Amino acid sequence: MAHSDPALAQESPLRESELSDADALVREVGWNQVAADWRIFLDLGTVYAVRNGAGRVVATAATLPHGGRFAWISMVLVTAEYRRQGLARRLLNRCVTDLTRNGLVPVLDATPAGRSVYTALGFADTWGMHRLACHGWQSHDATAATHDAGVIRAITDSDWRALCHYDATAFGADRRGVLDRLRGRVPGVDLIVHRGDRVVGFLLGRDGRSATQLGPLVANDDTIALALLHRGLAATQGPIYIDLADTKTRLRGVLEEGGFLPQRPLTRMVHKRGESFDDPVRTFAVAGPELG
Ligand SMILES: CC(C)(COP(=O)(O)OP(=O)(O)OC[C@H]1O[C@@H](n2cnc3c(N)ncnc32)[C@H](O)[C@@H]1OP(=O)(O)O)[C@@H](O)C(=O)NCCC(=O)NCCS
């Protein structure tokens, strides 16, 4: 149904008092974000909202700068009644204009539905991943997998600076502000691996509306990544999501053997650029399509 509501013609930043409307959009599409996730965008980025004449938020899009090079665009949501009227396209245009004006390259991880909107706006595919979901991880003996990995242990305050530096070299930008907001959300999965005094991998996670999300999972090789995953999975209760790079076939095999199923594909897309900023060797699982 097309709406001629003049209120729809404008977008402006989401207000704190509108977080419950924003949350309703997430629930409508069955996404996993909770209030702590919206807060990441409110505090570290910008959330644009379109409201109807009654003042209800009917569409959103968020930007999240990562260092001074690029920025994520995400939380592109339009409530069903207001779709196919150009709201997503307009919000996206607004985000892209803001970011490029500030010298930041827009990046996003697209669902198949979003991809058609983004392609038309000049975003190019770089690499693919799949959301893998599991309702009950069948615990395996993790000892074999951890044997050659290095020393795995819980992250401590004294690790944080080196961990954030290691992440920045793999992700392509310093995103310490985001990592700060993930740490501590799921006790037991915040893990780091050292070889000698070098960081060679880490895992973080976060709680969600329908599942615990494990990621980012960044590691020098498969053995380290598997060891982190086994330890993290053993510490996680209930449903779990992991957004795993399609190139990581060994991990995918282990996860599928343990009960994970692919839920949907996601495509990392970069505005007017055919390659992403991340290191494909060390990027195993992303923090989430909304965060990078
Ligand atoms: C994807 C979504 C944001 C699109 O919102 P929207 O306001 O309806 O999109 P727009 O009206 O701006 O559409 C712009 C163009 O994108 C394409 N498009 C949008 N929705 C589409 C769909 N379901 N199938 C195919 N193409 C689609 C069309 O080319 C459309 O232009 P047209 O209507 O002139 O043909 C909305 O359907 C939604 O909230 N989906 C669920 C959440 C989601 O997947 N978000 C994207 C995350 S990456």
The ligand as an SDF file (V2000), in Angstrom:
LIG
                    3D

 48 50  0  0  0  0  0  0  0  0999 V2000
   15.0940   -4.8070    2.2660 C   0  0  0  0  0  0  0  0  0  0  0  0
   14.2290   -3.6540    2.7500 C   0  0  0  0  0  0  0  0  0  0  0  0
   15.0530   -2.8020    3.7060 C   0  0  0  0  0  0  0  0  0  0  0  0
   13.8030   -2.8210    1.5240 C   0  0  0  0  0  0  0  0  0  0  0  0
   13.0780   -1.6910    1.9940 O   0  0  0  0  0  0  0  0  0  0  0  0
   12.1300   -0.8530    1.0200 P   0  0  0  0  0  0  0  0  0  0  0  0
   11.8810    0.4810    1.6210 O   0  0  0  0  0  0  0  0  0  0  0  0
   10.9560   -1.6660    0.6620 O   0  0  0  0  0  0  0  0  0  0  0  0
   13.0620   -0.6940   -0.2790 O   0  0  0  0  0  0  0  0  0  0  0  0
   12.8840    0.4060   -1.3960 P   0  0  0  0  0  0  0  0  0  0  0  0
   11.4100    0.6730   -1.6130 O   0  0  0  0  0  0  0  0  0  0  0  0
   13.7310    1.5690   -1.1160 O   0  0  0  0  0  0  0  0  0  0  0  0
   13.4240   -0.4020   -2.6450 O   0  0  0  0  0  0  0  0  0  0  0  0
   14.5030    0.0510   -3.4340 C   0  0  0  0  0  0  0  0  0  0  0  0
   14.7570   -0.9940   -4.5180 C   0  0  0  0  0  0  0  0  0  0  0  0
   15.2870   -2.1550   -3.9800 O   0  0  0  0  0  0  0  0  0  0  0  0
   14.7830   -3.3020   -4.6680 C   0  0  0  0  0  0  0  0  0  0  0  0
   13.9940   -4.1140   -3.7300 N   0  0  0  0  0  0  0  0  0  0  0  0
   13.4960   -3.7450   -2.5200 C   0  0  0  0  0  0  0  0  0  0  0  0
   12.8670   -4.7620   -1.9270 N   0  0  0  0  0  0  0  0  0  0  0  0
   12.9730   -5.8070   -2.7680 C   0  0  0  0  0  0  0  0  0  0  0  0
   12.5310   -7.1520   -2.7260 C   0  0  0  0  0  0  0  0  0  0  0  0
   11.8490   -7.6530   -1.6900 N   0  0  0  0  0  0  0  0  0  0  0  0
   12.8200   -7.9470   -3.7970 N   0  0  0  0  0  0  0  0  0  0  0  0
   13.4980   -7.4730   -4.8590 C   0  0  0  0  0  0  0  0  0  0  0  0
   13.9280   -6.2090   -4.9650 N   0  0  0  0  0  0  0  0  0  0  0  0
   13.6840   -5.3850   -3.9200 C   0  0  0  0  0  0  0  0  0  0  0  0
   13.9720   -2.7790   -5.7980 C   0  0  0  0  0  0  0  0  0  0  0  0
   14.8420   -2.5790   -6.8890 O   0  0  0  0  0  0  0  0  0  0  0  0
   13.5100   -1.4670   -5.2470 C   0  0  0  0  0  0  0  0  0  0  0  0
   13.1820   -0.5250   -6.2290 O   0  0  0  0  0  0  0  0  0  0  0  0
   11.6880   -0.5350   -6.9010 P   0  0  0  0  0  0  0  0  0  0  0  0
   10.6950   -0.6220   -5.7800 O   0  0  0  0  0  0  0  0  0  0  0  0
   11.6650    0.7590   -7.6310 O   0  0  0  0  0  0  0  0  0  0  0  0
   11.6660   -1.7420   -7.7760 O   0  0  0  0  0  0  0  0  0  0  0  0
   12.9410   -4.1760    3.4550 C   0  0  0  0  0  0  0  0  0  0  0  0
   12.3100   -5.1050    2.6080 O   0  0  0  0  0  0  0  0  0  0  0  0
   13.2200   -4.8230    4.7910 C   0  0  0  0  0  0  0  0  0  0  0  0
   13.1910   -4.1760    5.8430 O   0  0  0  0  0  0  0  0  0  0  0  0
   13.4980   -6.1560    4.7690 N   0  0  0  0  0  0  0  0  0  0  0  0
   13.8020   -6.9080    5.9700 C   0  0  0  0  0  0  0  0  0  0  0  0
   15.1340   -6.4800    6.5690 C   0  0  0  0  0  0  0  0  0  0  0  0
   16.3000   -6.5800    5.5950 C   0  0  0  0  0  0  0  0  0  0  0  0
   16.5200   -7.6010    4.9410 O   0  0  0  0  0  0  0  0  0  0  0  0
   17.0920   -5.4930    5.5240 N   0  0  0  0  0  0  0  0  0  0  0  0
   18.2560   -5.4310    4.6840 C   0  0  0  0  0  0  0  0  0  0  0  0
   19.4370   -5.9050    5.4660 C   0  0  0  0  0  0  0  0  0  0  0  0
   20.9190   -5.9780    4.5230 S   0  0  0  0  0  0  0  0  0  0  0  0
  1  2  1  0
  2  3  1  0
  2  4  1  0
  2 36  1  0
  4  5  1  0
  5  6  1  0
  6  7  2  0
  6  8  1  0
  6  9  1  0
  9 10  1  0
 10 11  2  0
 10 12  1  0
 10 13  1  0
 13 14  1  0
 14 15  1  0
 15 16  1  0
 15 30  1  0
 16 17  1  0
 17 18  1  0
 17 28  1  0
 18 19  1  0
 18 27  1  0
 19 20  2  0
 20 21  1  0
 21 22  1  0
 21 27  2  0
 22 23  1  0
 22 24  2  0
 24 25  1  0
 25 26  2  0
 26 27  1  0
 28 29  1  0
 28 30  1  0
 30 31  1  0
 31 32  1  0
 32 33  2  0
 32 34  1  0
 32 35  1  0
 36 37  1  0
 36 38  1  0
 38 39  2  0
 38 40  1  0
 40 41  1  0
 41 42  1  0
 42 43  1  0
 43 44  2  0
 43 45  1  0
 45 46  1  0
 46 47  1  0
 47 48  1  0
M  END
$$$$
